[in-house]
Amino acid sequence: MASTTVATGSRPLAAATAGALAMLLDVRTVFAVGAILQTIPVLLLLAYPVRALRTMPTPPDTQAVPPAREGTL
């Protein structure tokens, strides 16, 4: 839910920034900058060891943490 809020909440800011850049620069330049910025997440993903994972990591043991006691602070 939080990721959706951040993603949709940043759209007006991105649109305003693109509009301001289009007023200062050529529209083709703004599209080129946007295309370059779109490659950054892909490059970050390729730089991390996610590609080397062959199996799904196992979650931590939930029995290691005792349940909370009711009525204690």
Predicted model as a PDB file, atoms N, CA, C, CB and O in Angstrom, pLDDT in the B-factor column:
MODEL        1                                                                  
ATOM      1  N   MET A   1       0.815  -1.179   0.000  1.00 72.00           N  
ATOM      2  CA  MET A   1       0.000   0.000   0.000  1.00 72.00           C  
ATOM      3  C   MET A   1       0.871   1.260   0.000  1.00 72.00           C  
ATOM      4  CB  MET A   1      -0.934  -0.011   1.197  1.00 72.00           C  
ATOM      5  O   MET A   1       0.570   2.233  -0.690  1.00 72.00           O  
ATOM      6  N   ALA A   2       1.941   1.227   0.774  1.00 79.00           N  
ATOM      7  CA  ALA A   2       2.809   2.405   0.844  1.00 79.00           C  
ATOM      8  C   ALA A   2       3.517   2.649  -0.476  1.00 79.00           C  
ATOM      9  CB  ALA A   2       3.836   2.245   1.960  1.00 79.00           C  
ATOM     10  O   ALA A   2       3.707   3.797  -0.876  1.00 79.00           O  
ATOM     11  N   SER A   3       3.909   1.575  -1.159  1.00 79.00           N  
ATOM     12  CA  SER A   3       4.592   1.762  -2.439  1.00 79.00           C  
ATOM     13  C   SER A   3       3.655   2.359  -3.479  1.00 79.00           C  
ATOM     14  CB  SER A   3       5.155   0.434  -2.944  1.00 79.00           C  
ATOM     15  O   SER A   3       4.089   3.149  -4.318  1.00 79.00           O  
ATOM     16  N   THR A   4       2.382   1.994  -3.438  1.00 84.00           N  
ATOM     17  CA  THR A   4       1.411   2.575  -4.356  1.00 84.00           C  
ATOM     18  C   THR A   4       1.220   4.051  -4.067  1.00 84.00           C  
ATOM     19  CB  THR A   4       0.075   1.841  -4.263  1.00 84.00           C  
ATOM     20  O   THR A   4       1.119   4.859  -4.991  1.00 84.00           O  
ATOM     21  N   THR A   5       1.171   4.409  -2.796  1.00 82.00           N  
ATOM     22  CA  THR A   5       1.007   5.810  -2.417  1.00 82.00           C  
ATOM     23  C   THR A   5       2.200   6.640  -2.869  1.00 82.00           C  
ATOM     24  CB  THR A   5       0.821   5.937  -0.905  1.00 82.00           C  
ATOM     25  O   THR A   5       2.032   7.746  -3.382  1.00 82.00           O  
ATOM     26  N   VAL A   6       3.393   6.113  -2.680  1.00 80.00           N  
ATOM     27  CA  VAL A   6       4.595   6.840  -3.090  1.00 80.00           C  
ATOM     28  C   VAL A   6       4.650   6.960  -4.612  1.00 80.00           C  
ATOM     29  CB  VAL A   6       5.865   6.135  -2.562  1.00 80.00           C  
ATOM     30  O   VAL A   6       4.984   8.019  -5.145  1.00 80.00           O  
ATOM     31  N   ALA A   7       4.320   5.872  -5.308  1.00 80.00           N  
ATOM     32  CA  ALA A   7       4.392   5.893  -6.771  1.00 80.00           C  
ATOM     33  C   ALA A   7       3.370   6.852  -7.370  1.00 80.00           C  
ATOM     34  CB  ALA A   7       4.175   4.491  -7.330  1.00 80.00           C  
ATOM     35  O   ALA A   7       3.702   7.631  -8.263  1.00 80.00           O  
ATOM     36  N   THR A   8       2.152   6.801  -6.895  1.00 86.00           N  
ATOM     37  CA  THR A   8       1.126   7.683  -7.455  1.00 86.00           C  
ATOM     38  C   THR A   8       1.256   9.103  -6.936  1.00 86.00           C  
ATOM     39  CB  THR A   8      -0.257   7.149  -7.138  1.00 86.00           C  
ATOM     40  O   THR A   8       0.860  10.046  -7.621  1.00 86.00           O  
ATOM     41  N   GLY A   9       1.792   9.271  -5.764  1.00 85.00           N  
ATOM     42  CA  GLY A   9       1.980  10.609  -5.222  1.00 85.00           C  
ATOM     43  C   GLY A   9       3.109  11.370  -5.887  1.00 85.00           C  
ATOM     44  O   GLY A   9       3.128  12.600  -5.873  1.00 85.00           O  
ATOM     45  N   SER A  10       4.048  10.644  -6.467  1.00 86.00           N  
ATOM     46  CA  SER A  10       5.177  11.310  -7.121  1.00 86.00           C  
ATOM     47  C   SER A  10       4.880  11.686  -8.571  1.00 86.00           C  
ATOM     48  CB  SER A  10       6.397  10.418  -7.071  1.00 86.00           C  
ATOM     49  O   SER A  10       5.658  12.416  -9.187  1.00 86.00           O  
ATOM     50  N   ARG A  11       3.795  11.213  -9.113  1.00 89.00           N  
ATOM     51  CA  ARG A  11       3.472  11.521 -10.513  1.00 89.00           C  
ATOM     52  C   ARG A  11       3.254  13.008 -10.768  1.00 89.00           C  
ATOM     53  CB  ARG A  11       2.239  10.763 -10.929  1.00 89.00           C  
ATOM     54  O   ARG A  11       3.783  13.521 -11.754  1.00 89.00           O  
ATOM     55  N   PRO A  12       2.504  13.731  -9.933  1.00 91.00           N  
ATOM     56  CA  PRO A  12       2.366  15.172 -10.195  1.00 91.00           C  
ATOM     57  C   PRO A  12       3.699  15.916 -10.119  1.00 91.00           C  
ATOM     58  CB  PRO A  12       1.389  15.786  -9.206  1.00 91.00           C  
ATOM     59  O   PRO A  12       3.943  16.842 -10.892  1.00 91.00           O  
ATOM     60  N   LEU A  13       4.549  15.513  -9.194  1.00 91.00           N  
ATOM     61  CA  LEU A  13       5.867  16.135  -9.091  1.00 91.00           C  
ATOM     62  C   LEU A  13       6.699  15.853 -10.335  1.00 91.00           C  
ATOM     63  CB  LEU A  13       6.599  15.636  -7.842  1.00 91.00           C  
ATOM     64  O   LEU A  13       7.389  16.742 -10.836  1.00 91.00           O  
ATOM     65  N   ALA A  14       6.639  14.627 -10.833  1.00 87.00           N  
ATOM     66  CA  ALA A  14       7.376  14.282 -12.053  1.00 87.00           C  
ATOM     67  C   ALA A  14       6.823  15.040 -13.257  1.00 87.00           C  
ATOM     68  CB  ALA A  14       7.313  12.767 -12.308  1.00 87.00           C  
ATOM     69  O   ALA A  14       7.589  15.486 -14.112  1.00 87.00           O  
ATOM     70  N   ALA A  15       5.514  15.187 -13.331  1.00 90.00           N  
ATOM     71  CA  ALA A  15       4.922  15.917 -14.449  1.00 90.00           C  
ATOM     72  C   ALA A  15       5.310  17.392 -14.405  1.00 90.00           C  
ATOM     73  CB  ALA A  15       3.396  15.773 -14.433  1.00 90.00           C  
ATOM     74  O   ALA A  15       5.607  17.989 -15.440  1.00 90.00           O  
ATOM     75  N   ALA A  16       5.309  17.981 -13.206  1.00 93.00           N  
ATOM     76  CA  ALA A  16       5.705  19.384 -13.080  1.00 93.00           C  
ATOM     77  C   ALA A  16       7.179  19.569 -13.429  1.00 93.00           C  
ATOM     78  CB  ALA A  16       5.433  19.892 -11.656  1.00 93.00           C  
ATOM     79  O   ALA A  16       7.545  20.550 -14.078  1.00 93.00           O  
ATOM     80  N   THR A  17       8.019  18.641 -13.007  1.00 89.00           N  
ATOM     81  CA  THR A  17       9.440  18.722 -13.327  1.00 89.00           C  
ATOM     82  C   THR A  17       9.668  18.582 -14.832  1.00 89.00           C  
ATOM     83  CB  THR A  17      10.221  17.641 -12.570  1.00 89.00           C  
ATOM     84  O   THR A  17      10.468  19.315 -15.413  1.00 89.00           O  
ATOM     85  N   ALA A  18       8.968  17.647 -15.455  1.00 87.00           N  
ATOM     86  CA  ALA A  18       9.109  17.473 -16.902  1.00 87.00           C  
ATOM     87  C   ALA A  18       8.611  18.707 -17.642  1.00 87.00           C  
ATOM     88  CB  ALA A  18       8.343  16.226 -17.374  1.00 87.00           C  
ATOM     89  O   ALA A  18       9.214  19.117 -18.634  1.00 87.00           O  
ATOM     90  N   GLY A  19       7.528  19.299 -17.177  1.00 90.00           N  
ATOM     91  CA  GLY A  19       7.025  20.513 -17.814  1.00 90.00           C  
ATOM     92  C   GLY A  19       7.990  21.669 -17.687  1.00 90.00           C  
ATOM     93  O   GLY A  19       8.191  22.425 -18.637  1.00 90.00           O  
ATOM     94  N   ALA A  20       8.590  21.809 -16.513  1.00 92.00           N  
ATOM     95  CA  ALA A  20       9.564  22.883 -16.311  1.00 92.00           C  
ATOM     96  C   ALA A  20      10.800  22.663 -17.181  1.00 92.00           C  
ATOM     97  CB  ALA A  20       9.967  22.972 -14.827  1.00 92.00           C  
ATOM     98  O   ALA A  20      11.335  23.611 -17.757  1.00 92.00           O  
ATOM     99  N   LEU A  21      11.246  21.427 -17.274  1.00 90.00           N  
ATOM    100  CA  LEU A  21      12.391  21.134 -18.129  1.00 90.00           C  
ATOM    101  C   LEU A  21      12.060  21.369 -19.603  1.00 90.00           C  
ATOM    102  CB  LEU A  21      12.853  19.691 -17.918  1.00 90.00           C  
ATOM    103  O   LEU A  21      12.909  21.833 -20.365  1.00 90.00           O  
ATOM    104  N   ALA A  22      10.835  21.051 -20.003  1.00 90.00           N  
ATOM    105  CA  ALA A  22      10.440  21.258 -21.393  1.00 90.00           C  
ATOM    106  C   ALA A  22      10.396  22.745 -21.728  1.00 90.00           C  
ATOM    107  CB  ALA A  22       9.075  20.612 -21.665  1.00 90.00           C  
ATOM    108  O   ALA A  22      10.637  23.133 -22.871  1.00 90.00           O  
ATOM    109  N   MET A  23      10.088  23.578 -20.737  1.00 92.00           N  
ATOM    110  CA  MET A  23      10.097  25.018 -20.980  1.00 92.00           C  
ATOM    111  C   MET A  23      11.522  25.544 -21.106  1.00 92.00           C  
ATOM    112  CB  MET A  23       9.364  25.752 -19.857  1.00 92.00           C  
ATOM    113  O   MET A  23      11.779  26.474 -21.870  1.00 92.00           O  
ATOM    114  N   LEU A  24      12.442  24.952 -20.361  1.00 93.00           N  
ATOM    115  CA  LEU A  24      13.833  25.409 -20.391  1.00 93.00           C  
ATOM    116  C   LEU A  24      14.634  24.781 -21.526  1.00 93.00           C  
ATOM    117  CB  LEU A  24      14.504  25.103 -19.073  1.00 93.00           C  
ATOM    118  O   LEU A  24      15.486  25.440 -22.122  1.00 93.00           O  
ATOM    119  N   LEU A  25      14.369  23.532 -21.825  1.00 90.00           N  
ATOM    120  CA  LEU A  25      15.130  22.796 -22.830  1.00 90.00           C  
ATOM    121  C   LEU A  25      14.219  22.401 -23.981  1.00 90.00           C  
ATOM    122  CB  LEU A  25      15.791  21.547 -22.212  1.00 90.00           C  
ATOM    123  O   LEU A  25      13.025  22.702 -23.978  1.00 90.00           O  
ATOM    124  N   ASP A  26      14.788  21.736 -24.945  1.00 89.00           N  
ATOM    125  CA  ASP A  26      14.021  21.198 -26.057  1.00 89.00           C  
ATOM    126  C   ASP A  26      13.263  19.954 -25.586  1.00 89.00           C  
ATOM    127  CB  ASP A  26      14.948  20.863 -27.261  1.00 89.00           C  
ATOM    128  O   ASP A  26      13.735  19.242 -24.700  1.00 89.00           O  
ATOM    129  N   VAL A  27      12.103  19.691 -26.167  1.00 88.00           N  
ATOM    130  CA  VAL A  27      11.295  18.542 -25.772  1.00 88.00           C  
ATOM    131  C   VAL A  27      12.043  17.235 -26.030  1.00 88.00           C  
ATOM    132  CB  VAL A  27       9.958  18.546 -26.523  1.00 88.00           C  
ATOM    133  O   VAL A  27      11.941  16.305 -25.231  1.00 88.00           O  
ATOM    134  N   ARG A  28      12.777  17.148 -27.109  1.00 92.00           N  
ATOM    135  CA  ARG A  28      13.550  15.931 -27.391  1.00 92.00           C  
ATOM    136  C   ARG A  28      14.601  15.689 -26.318  1.00 92.00           C  
ATOM    137  CB  ARG A  28      14.223  16.025 -28.768  1.00 92.00           C  
ATOM    138  O   ARG A  28      14.869  14.545 -25.950  1.00 92.00           O  
ATOM    139  N   THR A  29      15.191  16.758 -25.820  1.00 91.00           N  
ATOM    140  CA  THR A  29      16.191  16.620 -24.752  1.00 91.00           C  
ATOM    141  C   THR A  29      15.536  16.090 -23.483  1.00 91.00           C  
ATOM    142  CB  THR A  29      16.885  17.977 -24.470  1.00 91.00           C  
ATOM    143  O   THR A  29      16.106  15.247 -22.790  1.00 91.00           O  
ATOM    144  N   VAL A  30      14.351  16.579 -23.183  1.00 89.00           N  
ATOM    145  CA  VAL A  30      13.632  16.105 -21.996  1.00 89.00           C  
ATOM    146  C   VAL A  30      13.296  14.615 -22.146  1.00 89.00           C  
ATOM    147  CB  VAL A  30      12.333  16.936 -21.771  1.00 89.00           C  
ATOM    148  O   VAL A  30      13.420  13.852 -21.188  1.00 89.00           O  
ATOM    149  N   PHE A  31      12.874  14.203 -23.344  1.00 91.00           N  
ATOM    150  CA  PHE A  31      12.613  12.782 -23.576  1.00 91.00           C  
ATOM    151  C   PHE A  31      13.886  11.954 -23.433  1.00 91.00           C  
ATOM    152  CB  PHE A  31      12.007  12.573 -24.966  1.00 91.00           C  
ATOM    153  O   PHE A  31      13.844  10.843 -22.904  1.00 91.00           O  
ATOM    154  N   ALA A  32      15.000  12.474 -23.891  1.00 93.00           N  
ATOM    155  CA  ALA A  32      16.270  11.758 -23.760  1.00 93.00           C  
ATOM    156  C   ALA A  32      16.667  11.615 -22.297  1.00 93.00           C  
ATOM    157  CB  ALA A  32      17.376  12.481 -24.536  1.00 93.00           C  
ATOM    158  O   ALA A  32      17.125  10.554 -21.872  1.00 93.00           O  
ATOM    159  N   VAL A  33      16.491  12.679 -21.533  1.00 90.00           N  
ATOM    160  CA  VAL A  33      16.794  12.617 -20.094  1.00 90.00           C  
ATOM    161  C   VAL A  33      15.882  11.602 -19.413  1.00 90.00           C  
ATOM    162  CB  VAL A  33      16.632  14.015 -19.433  1.00 90.00           C  
ATOM    163  O   VAL A  33      16.337  10.825 -18.573  1.00 90.00           O  
ATOM    164  N   GLY A  34      14.602  11.603 -19.770  1.00 89.00           N  
ATOM    165  CA  GLY A  34      13.670  10.629 -19.198  1.00 89.00           C  
ATOM    166  C   GLY A  34      14.041   9.202 -19.547  1.00 89.00           C  
ATOM    167  O   GLY A  34      13.937   8.307 -18.708  1.00 89.00           O  
ATOM    168  N   ALA A  35      14.474   8.984 -20.782  1.00 93.00           N  
ATOM    169  CA  ALA A  35      14.875   7.632 -21.190  1.00 93.00           C  
ATOM    170  C   ALA A  35      16.109   7.173 -20.432  1.00 93.00           C  
ATOM    171  CB  ALA A  35      15.142   7.583 -22.697  1.00 93.00           C  
ATOM    172  O   ALA A  35      16.210   6.010 -20.041  1.00 93.00           O  
ATOM    173  N   ILE A  36      17.037   8.079 -20.230  1.00 93.00           N  
ATOM    174  CA  ILE A  36      18.242   7.728 -19.468  1.00 93.00           C  
ATOM    175  C   ILE A  36      17.890   7.424 -18.017  1.00 93.00           C  
ATOM    176  CB  ILE A  36      19.278   8.869 -19.535  1.00 93.00           C  
ATOM    177  O   ILE A  36      18.425   6.484 -17.430  1.00 93.00           O  
ATOM    178  N   LEU A  37      16.993   8.214 -17.440  1.00 90.00           N  
ATOM    179  CA  LEU A  37      16.598   7.975 -16.051  1.00 90.00           C  
ATOM    180  C   LEU A  37      15.839   6.657 -15.897  1.00 90.00           C  
ATOM    181  CB  LEU A  37      15.739   9.131 -15.543  1.00 90.00           C  
ATOM    182  O   LEU A  37      15.868   6.048 -14.827  1.00 90.00           O  
ATOM    183  N   GLN A  38      15.166   6.218 -16.950  1.00 91.00           N  
ATOM    184  CA  GLN A  38      14.450   4.942 -16.882  1.00 91.00           C  
ATOM    185  C   GLN A  38      15.399   3.744 -16.842  1.00 91.00           C  
ATOM    186  CB  GLN A  38      13.512   4.811 -18.070  1.00 91.00           C  
ATOM    187  O   GLN A  38      15.005   2.665 -16.400  1.00 91.00           O  
ATOM    188  N   THR A  39      16.630   3.914 -17.293  1.00 94.00           N  
ATOM    189  CA  THR A  39      17.577   2.800 -17.281  1.00 94.00           C  
ATOM    190  C   THR A  39      18.263   2.626 -15.929  1.00 94.00           C  
ATOM    191  CB  THR A  39      18.620   3.001 -18.354  1.00 94.00           C  
ATOM    192  O   THR A  39      18.855   1.577 -15.678  1.00 94.00           O  
ATOM    193  N   ILE A  40      18.200   3.616 -15.065  1.00 94.00           N  
ATOM    194  CA  ILE A  40      18.893   3.538 -13.774  1.00 94.00           C  
ATOM    195  C   ILE A  40      18.414   2.352 -12.927  1.00 94.00           C  
ATOM    196  CB  ILE A  40      18.691   4.837 -12.997  1.00 94.00           C  
ATOM    197  O   ILE A  40      19.262   1.639 -12.391  1.00 94.00           O  
ATOM    198  N   PRO A  41      17.100   2.094 -12.774  1.00 89.00           N  
ATOM    199  CA  PRO A  41      16.698   0.914 -11.983  1.00 89.00           C  
ATOM    200  C   PRO A  41      17.204  -0.396 -12.566  1.00 89.00           C  
ATOM    201  CB  PRO A  41      15.192   0.855 -11.873  1.00 89.00           C  
ATOM    202  O   PRO A  41      17.556  -1.310 -11.820  1.00 89.00           O  
ATOM    203  N   VAL A  42      17.243  -0.498 -13.879  1.00 90.00           N  
ATOM    204  CA  VAL A  42      17.746  -1.726 -14.508  1.00 90.00           C  
ATOM    205  C   VAL A  42      19.233  -1.905 -14.194  1.00 90.00           C  
ATOM    206  CB  VAL A  42      17.519  -1.689 -16.047  1.00 90.00           C  
ATOM    207  O   VAL A  42      19.676  -3.006 -13.868  1.00 90.00           O  
ATOM    208  N   LEU A  43      19.988  -0.830 -14.292  1.00 91.00           N  
ATOM    209  CA  LEU A  43      21.419  -0.916 -13.993  1.00 91.00           C  
ATOM    210  C   LEU A  43      21.660  -1.262 -12.522  1.00 91.00           C  
ATOM    211  CB  LEU A  43      22.114   0.408 -14.342  1.00 91.00           C  
ATOM    212  O   LEU A  43      22.565  -2.034 -12.206  1.00 91.00           O  
ATOM    213  N   LEU A  44      20.858  -0.697 -11.629  1.00 89.00           N  
ATOM    214  CA  LEU A  44      20.993  -1.042 -10.215  1.00 89.00           C  
ATOM    215  C   LEU A  44      20.661  -2.504  -9.962  1.00 89.00           C  
ATOM    216  CB  LEU A  44      20.096  -0.155  -9.366  1.00 89.00           C  
ATOM    217  O   LEU A  44      21.326  -3.166  -9.165  1.00 89.00           O  
ATOM    218  N   LEU A  45      19.641  -3.006 -10.632  1.00 85.00           N  
ATOM    219  CA  LEU A  45      19.282  -4.410 -10.466  1.00 85.00           C  
ATOM    220  C   LEU A  45      20.378  -5.334 -10.989  1.00 85.00           C  
ATOM    221  CB  LEU A  45      17.969  -4.705 -11.180  1.00 85.00           C  
ATOM    222  O   LEU A  45      20.656  -6.372 -10.388  1.00 85.00           O  
ATOM    223  N   LEU A  46      20.993  -4.964 -12.093  1.00 86.00           N  
ATOM    224  CA  LEU A  46      22.081  -5.776 -12.629  1.00 86.00           C  
ATOM    225  C   LEU A  46      23.335  -5.725 -11.765  1.00 86.00           C  
ATOM    226  CB  LEU A  46      22.413  -5.324 -14.027  1.00 86.00           C  
ATOM    227  O   LEU A  46      24.135  -6.660 -11.779  1.00 86.00           O  
ATOM    228  N   ALA A  47      23.513  -4.638 -11.012  1.00 88.00           N  
ATOM    229  CA  ALA A  47      24.704  -4.497 -10.170  1.00 88.00           C  
ATOM    230  C   ALA A  47      24.612  -5.310  -8.881  1.00 88.00           C  
ATOM    231  CB  ALA A  47      24.926  -3.038  -9.834  1.00 88.00           C  
ATOM    232  O   ALA A  47      25.642  -5.630  -8.288  1.00 88.00           O  
ATOM    233  N   TYR A  48      23.412  -5.647  -8.437  1.00 85.00           N  
ATOM    234  CA  TYR A  48      23.250  -6.373  -7.191  1.00 85.00           C  
ATOM    235  C   TYR A  48      23.224  -7.873  -7.446  1.00 85.00           C  
ATOM    236  CB  TYR A  48      21.974  -5.931  -6.476  1.00 85.00           C  
ATOM    237  O   TYR A  48      22.987  -8.302  -8.576  1.00 85.00           O  
ATOM    238  N   PRO A  49      23.464  -8.678  -6.414  1.00 82.00           N  
ATOM    239  CA  PRO A  49      23.570 -10.130  -6.606  1.00 82.00           C  
ATOM    240  C   PRO A  49      22.231 -10.837  -6.783  1.00 82.00           C  
ATOM    241  CB  PRO A  49      24.285 -10.733  -5.443  1.00 82.00           C  
ATOM    242  O   PRO A  49      22.162 -12.050  -6.584  1.00 82.00           O  
ATOM    243  N   VAL A  50      21.184 -10.139  -7.142  1.00 75.00           N  
ATOM    244  CA  VAL A  50      19.890 -10.771  -7.332  1.00 75.00           C  
ATOM    245  C   VAL A  50      19.949 -11.782  -8.473  1.00 75.00           C  
ATOM    246  CB  VAL A  50      18.815  -9.716  -7.606  1.00 75.00           C  
ATOM    247  O   VAL A  50      19.290 -12.821  -8.417  1.00 75.00           O  
ATOM    248  N   ARG A  51      20.726 -11.486  -9.499  1.00 75.00           N  
ATOM    249  CA  ARG A  51      20.820 -12.390 -10.651  1.00 75.00           C  
ATOM    250  C   ARG A  51      21.419 -13.732 -10.269  1.00 75.00           C  
ATOM    251  CB  ARG A  51      21.651 -11.755 -11.755  1.00 75.00           C  
ATOM    252  O   ARG A  51      21.139 -14.738 -10.921  1.00 75.00           O  
ATOM    253  N   ALA A  52      22.242 -13.767  -9.224  1.00 80.00           N  
ATOM    254  CA  ALA A  52      22.920 -15.009  -8.845  1.00 80.00           C  
ATOM    255  C   ALA A  52      22.024 -15.933  -8.022  1.00 80.00           C  
ATOM    256  CB  ALA A  52      24.181 -14.692  -8.063  1.00 80.00           C  
ATOM    257  O   ALA A  52      22.390 -17.088  -7.803  1.00 80.00           O  
ATOM    258  N   LEU A  53      20.893 -15.475  -7.571  1.00 79.00           N  
ATOM    259  CA  LEU A  53      20.004 -16.317  -6.770  1.00 79.00           C  
ATOM    260  C   LEU A  53      19.401 -17.406  -7.649  1.00 79.00           C  
ATOM    261  CB  LEU A  53      18.886 -15.470  -6.109  1.00 79.00           C  
ATOM    262  O   LEU A  53      18.821 -17.121  -8.696  1.00 79.00           O  
ATOM    263  N   ARG A  54      19.541 -18.633  -7.219  1.00 83.00           N  
ATOM    264  CA  ARG A  54      18.992 -19.757  -7.969  1.00 83.00           C  
ATOM    265  C   ARG A  54      17.787 -20.370  -7.263  1.00 83.00           C  
ATOM    266  CB  ARG A  54      20.062 -20.817  -8.185  1.00 83.00           C  
ATOM    267  O   ARG A  54      16.945 -21.009  -7.895  1.00 83.00           O  
ATOM    268  N   THR A  55      17.711 -20.173  -5.954  1.00 85.00           N  
ATOM    269  CA  THR A  55      16.568 -20.663  -5.183  1.00 85.00           C  
ATOM    270  C   THR A  55      16.040 -19.527  -4.329  1.00 85.00           C  
ATOM    271  CB  THR A  55      16.958 -21.885  -4.299  1.00 85.00           C  
ATOM    272  O   THR A  55      16.737 -18.550  -4.056  1.00 85.00           O  
ATOM    273  N   MET A  56      14.809 -19.679  -3.922  1.00 81.00           N  
ATOM    274  CA  MET A  56      14.187 -18.678  -3.071  1.00 81.00           C  
ATOM    275  C   MET A  56      14.772 -18.793  -1.665  1.00 81.00           C  
ATOM    276  CB  MET A  56      12.641 -18.847  -3.048  1.00 81.00           C  
ATOM    277  O   MET A  56      14.823 -19.892  -1.114  1.00 81.00           O  
ATOM    278  N   PRO A  57      15.219 -17.667  -1.066  1.00 78.00           N  
ATOM    279  CA  PRO A  57      15.744 -17.731   0.298  1.00 78.00           C  
ATOM    280  C   PRO A  57      14.657 -18.169   1.276  1.00 78.00           C  
ATOM    281  CB  PRO A  57      16.319 -16.366   0.719  1.00 78.00           C  
ATOM    282  O   PRO A  57      13.486 -17.825   1.114  1.00 78.00           O  
ATOM    283  N   THR A  58      15.055 -18.927   2.287  1.00 81.00           N  
ATOM    284  CA  THR A  58      14.083 -19.374   3.279  1.00 81.00           C  
ATOM    285  C   THR A  58      13.829 -18.272   4.288  1.00 81.00           C  
ATOM    286  CB  THR A  58      14.568 -20.650   3.988  1.00 81.00           C  
ATOM    287  O   THR A  58      14.755 -17.556   4.669  1.00 81.00           O  
ATOM    288  N   PRO A  59      12.593 -18.125   4.724  1.00 75.00           N  
ATOM    289  CA  PRO A  59      12.302 -17.101   5.733  1.00 75.00           C  
ATOM    290  C   PRO A  59      12.903 -17.485   7.078  1.00 75.00           C  
ATOM    291  CB  PRO A  59      10.783 -16.892   5.872  1.00 75.00           C  
ATOM    292  O   PRO A  59      13.167 -18.663   7.318  1.00 75.00           O  
ATOM    293  N   PRO A  60      13.125 -16.516   7.958  1.00 71.00           N  
ATOM    294  CA  PRO A  60      13.677 -16.837   9.277  1.00 71.00           C  
ATOM    295  C   PRO A  60      12.693 -17.680  10.086  1.00 71.00           C  
ATOM    296  CB  PRO A  60      14.026 -15.549  10.045  1.00 71.00           C  
ATOM    297  O   PRO A  60      11.484 -17.653   9.855  1.00 71.00           O  
ATOM    298  N   ASP A  61      13.241 -18.416  11.025  1.00 68.00           N  
ATOM    299  CA  ASP A  61      12.425 -19.284  11.868  1.00 68.00           C  
ATOM    300  C   ASP A  61      11.540 -18.435  12.772  1.00 68.00           C  
ATOM    301  CB  ASP A  61      13.313 -20.231  12.709  1.00 68.00           C  
ATOM    302  O   ASP A  61      12.039 -17.635  13.565  1.00 68.00           O  
ATOM    303  N   THR A  62      10.241 -18.608  12.653  1.00 62.00           N  
ATOM    304  CA  THR A  62       9.320 -17.807  13.466  1.00 62.00           C  
ATOM    305  C   THR A  62       9.209 -18.342  14.887  1.00 62.00           C  
ATOM    306  CB  THR A  62       7.940 -17.773  12.822  1.00 62.00           C  
ATOM    307  O   THR A  62       8.722 -17.629  15.764  1.00 62.00           O  
ATOM    308  N   GLN A  63       9.639 -19.559  15.140  1.00 63.00           N  
ATOM    309  CA  GLN A  63       9.566 -20.126  16.479  1.00 63.00           C  
ATOM    310  C   GLN A  63      10.682 -19.603  17.380  1.00 63.00           C  
ATOM    311  CB  GLN A  63       9.628 -21.641  16.407  1.00 63.00           C  
ATOM    312  O   GLN A  63      10.637 -19.818  18.591  1.00 63.00           O  
ATOM    313  N   ALA A  64      11.665 -18.931  16.828  1.00 60.00           N  
ATOM    314  CA  ALA A  64      12.781 -18.426  17.626  1.00 60.00           C  
ATOM    315  C   ALA A  64      12.360 -17.257  18.512  1.00 60.00           C  
ATOM    316  CB  ALA A  64      13.924 -17.999  16.717  1.00 60.00           C  
ATOM    317  O   ALA A  64      12.998 -16.989  19.530  1.00 60.00           O  
ATOM    318  N   VAL A  65      11.305 -16.573  18.136  1.00 60.00           N  
ATOM    319  CA  VAL A  65      10.818 -15.427  18.911  1.00 60.00           C  
ATOM    320  C   VAL A  65       9.596 -15.869  19.689  1.00 60.00           C  
ATOM    321  CB  VAL A  65      10.483 -14.206  17.991  1.00 60.00           C  
ATOM    322  O   VAL A  65       8.605 -16.297  19.097  1.00 60.00           O  
ATOM    323  N   PRO A  66       9.654 -15.770  21.034  1.00 63.00           N  
ATOM    324  CA  PRO A  66       8.489 -16.215  21.827  1.00 63.00           C  
ATOM    325  C   PRO A  66       7.326 -15.245  21.621  1.00 63.00           C  
ATOM    326  CB  PRO A  66       8.851 -16.316  23.348  1.00 63.00           C  
ATOM    327  O   PRO A  66       7.544 -14.060  21.370  1.00 63.00           O  
ATOM    328  N   PRO A  67       6.110 -15.736  21.725  1.00 64.00           N  
ATOM    329  CA  PRO A  67       4.958 -14.864  21.575  1.00 64.00           C  
ATOM    330  C   PRO A  67       4.875 -13.864  22.716  1.00 64.00           C  
ATOM    331  CB  PRO A  67       3.680 -15.684  21.501  1.00 64.00           C  
ATOM    332  O   PRO A  67       5.366 -14.131  23.813  1.00 64.00           O  
ATOM    333  N   ALA A  68       4.265 -12.733  22.470  1.00 67.00           N  
ATOM    334  CA  ALA A  68       4.127 -11.689  23.501  1.00 67.00           C  
ATOM    335  C   ALA A  68       3.165 -12.167  24.576  1.00 67.00           C  
ATOM    336  CB  ALA A  68       3.627 -10.347  22.882  1.00 67.00           C  
ATOM    337  O   ALA A  68       2.181 -12.854  24.300  1.00 67.00           O  
ATOM    338  N   ARG A  69       3.475 -11.787  25.800  1.00 66.00           N  
ATOM    339  CA  ARG A  69       2.602 -12.152  26.916  1.00 66.00           C  
ATOM    340  C   ARG A  69       1.551 -11.063  27.079  1.00 66.00           C  
ATOM    341  CB  ARG A  69       3.417 -12.347  28.238  1.00 66.00           C  
ATOM    342  O   ARG A  69       1.858  -9.873  27.020  1.00 66.00           O  
ATOM    343  N   GLU A  70       0.339 -11.476  27.279  1.00 63.00           N  
ATOM    344  CA  GLU A  70      -0.734 -10.503  27.443  1.00 63.00           C  
ATOM    345  C   GLU A  70      -0.688  -9.891  28.832  1.00 63.00           C  
ATOM    346  CB  GLU A  70      -2.099 -11.154  27.192  1.00 63.00           C  
ATOM    347  O   GLU A  70      -0.446 -10.582  29.822  1.00 63.00           O  
ATOM    348  N   GLY A  71      -0.924  -8.582  28.892  1.00 61.00           N  
ATOM    349  CA  GLY A  71      -1.015  -7.907  30.169  1.00 61.00           C  
ATOM    350  C   GLY A  71       0.299  -7.434  30.738  1.00 61.00           C  
ATOM    351  O   GLY A  71       0.295  -6.810  31.799  1.00 61.00           O  
ATOM    352  N   THR A  72       1.443  -7.698  30.088  1.00 58.00           N  
ATOM    353  CA  THR A  72       2.723  -7.220  30.603  1.00 58.00           C  
ATOM    354  C   THR A  72       3.223  -6.089  29.745  1.00 58.00           C  
ATOM    355  CB  THR A  72       3.758  -8.350  30.655  1.00 58.00           C  
ATOM    356  O   THR A  72       2.907  -6.019  28.558  1.00 58.00           O  
ATOM    357  N   LEU A  73       3.990  -5.214  30.324  1.00 57.00           N  
ATOM    358  CA  LEU A  73       4.554  -4.087  29.591  1.00 57.00           C  
ATOM    359  C   LEU A  73       5.999  -4.270  29.364  1.00 57.00           C  
ATOM    360  CB  LEU A  73       4.321  -2.806  30.306  1.00 57.00           C  
ATOM    361  O   LEU A  73       6.642  -3.413  28.758  1.00 57.00           O  
TER     362      LEU A  73                                                      
ENDMDL                                                                          
END                                                                             
